[in-house]
Amino acid sequence: PNMNGLATGFILSQTSVVLATLTGIYFLKQHKTSKEMVITIIGLVLILVAASVTVFIK
């Protein structure tokens, strides 16, 4: 069977973590130190890069 729907759903579920994190930081005004913020942003970028790589794998 064609697994494109499953792959797309998995990628969307992983990128929802990015939205949830940014919502918690900015809309709920969660305070982080600069070191914590840098580590958080690096983690979010890694999630987005991994999702992008997954899209292009055939």
N, C-alpha and C positions, 0 to 999 in steps of 0.2 A: 504493500500500500504506500501511497504518497504521504511522506512525513513532514511536508512543509508546514502544515498547521501546528504540529507539535513543536517544531523548532521555533516558529514565530512566537508561540505562546510562552515558551521557555525564556526567550530573549526579552520579551515584554515583562515577564515576571521579575527578571533580574534587574532590569532598568527601573522598575518601580521603587527599588531601594534608593536610587539616586533622588527621585522625587520626594520620597518620605524623609530622607536626610535633610535635603534643602528646605523642606517645609518646616521641619523641627528647628532648624537653625535660624531661619529668617522670619517666618511668620510667628513662631512661638517665642522668638527672641531668646533662644538658648545661648548662653555666653560660653565661649571657649577661649582658651589661651591661643596665642599665635601658633605655637607648636602643634597644639591639637587641631587647629584649623588647617594647617598645612598638611598634616597627616590625613585628615578627613578628605580634603580636596584631592590628594594623591590617590586615595582609595576610590573615590568616585570616578576619577579619570580612568583608573585601571578597569573598573567595571564597564565603563563606556567603550574602552578599547577592546576588551574581551568580547563584548556584545557585537561590536563592529566586525571583528575577526570572524566570529561565529556566523554572521550573515553571509560573508563571502566564501565560506568553506562549502564546497559542493561534494 
